[in-house]
Amino acid sequence: MIVSDTELVSIGLDTIIGSMATKSQHSSAYRRLPEFLRCLREEAELTQRELGARMGKPQSWIYNCETANRRVDVTEFIEWATSCGLNAAAAFSRFLSLTNNASKRSK
């Protein structure tokens, strides 16, 4: 049986990728956060570019956070919320209540 170079690479990648751990920003528990961050920005009537300017970040950074291409840590969450004109503790409490309600519905 003759195997092409492309098939060999694909077989090798399947083996490597199959054994890699899932990144935490792709976990089901994290999926709600990017959508919530976008909601905060939109409720503040800010574009990605405007929010980025307030945070000292490029528009692409905001986009990557909102699409889960980049993980957001707690200090970034605080800056995001305050840049949207919100109290960070209140925003986090709101996120927790959304997460808790979604968990209850899935049970």
C-alpha positions in Angstrom: 0.0 0.0 0.0 1.4 3.4 -1.0 0.7 6.3 1.4 1.2 9.9 0.3 3.2 12.4 2.3 -0.1 14.3 3.1 -1.6 11.1 4.6 1.5 10.5 6.7 1.4 14.0 8.1 -2.4 13.7 8.8 -1.9 10.3 10.6 0.9 11.8 12.7 -1.1 14.9 13.6 -4.1 12.9 14.6 -1.9 10.9 17.0 -0.4 14.1 18.4 -3.5 16.1 18.6 -5.6 13.3 19.9 -3.4 12.9 23.0 -3.3 16.7 23.8 -5.3 18.1 26.6 -8.2 20.4 25.8 -7.3 24.1 26.4 -9.4 25.5 29.3 -10.9 28.3 27.1 -12.5 25.5 25.1 -14.1 23.8 28.1 -17.8 23.8 28.5 -17.4 25.8 31.7 -15.6 28.6 30.0 -17.9 28.9 26.9 -20.3 31.3 28.6 -17.7 34.0 29.5 -16.8 35.2 26.0 -20.5 35.7 25.2 -21.0 37.5 28.5 -18.0 39.8 27.8 -19.5 40.7 24.4 -22.9 41.4 26.1 -21.2 43.8 28.6 -19.5 45.7 25.7 -22.7 45.9 23.7 -24.8 47.0 26.6 -22.2 49.8 27.2 -22.8 50.7 23.5 -19.1 50.3 22.7 -17.5 48.9 19.6 -14.6 46.5 19.9 -12.3 49.4 18.8 -13.7 51.8 21.5 -13.4 49.2 24.3 -9.8 48.3 23.1 -8.9 52.0 23.3 -10.2 52.3 26.8 -8.2 49.2 27.8 -5.1 50.1 25.9 -5.5 47.0 23.7 -6.0 46.6 19.9 -9.4 45.7 18.5 -8.1 42.3 17.6 -7.5 41.5 21.3 -11.1 42.3 22.1 -12.3 40.1 19.2 -10.1 37.2 20.3 -11.5 37.4 23.9 -15.1 37.5 22.6 -14.6 34.5 20.4 -12.7 32.4 22.9 -9.5 32.5 20.9 -7.9 34.1 23.9 -8.5 33.3 27.6 -9.4 36.2 29.9 -8.0 36.2 33.4 -9.7 37.8 36.4 -7.7 41.0 36.3 -8.6 41.4 32.6 -12.3 40.7 33.5 -12.1 43.5 36.1 -10.6 45.9 33.6 -13.2 44.9 30.9 -16.1 45.5 33.3 -14.8 48.9 34.6 -14.0 50.0 31.0 -17.7 49.2 30.2 -18.6 51.6 33.1 -19.6 48.7 35.5 -18.7 47.7 39.0 -16.5 44.6 38.5 -18.0 42.8 41.5 -21.5 43.4 40.3 -20.6 42.2 36.8 -19.0 39.1 38.2 -22.0 38.4 40.4 -24.2 38.7 37.3 -22.0 36.3 35.4 -22.2 33.8 38.3 -26.0 34.0 38.5 -26.2 33.4 34.7 -23.8 30.4 35.1 -25.7 29.0 38.0 -29.0 29.3 36.2 -27.7 27.6 33.2 -26.3 24.8 35.3 -29.7 24.3 37.0 -31.4 24.1 33.7 -29.0 21.4 32.4 -29.7 19.1 35.3 
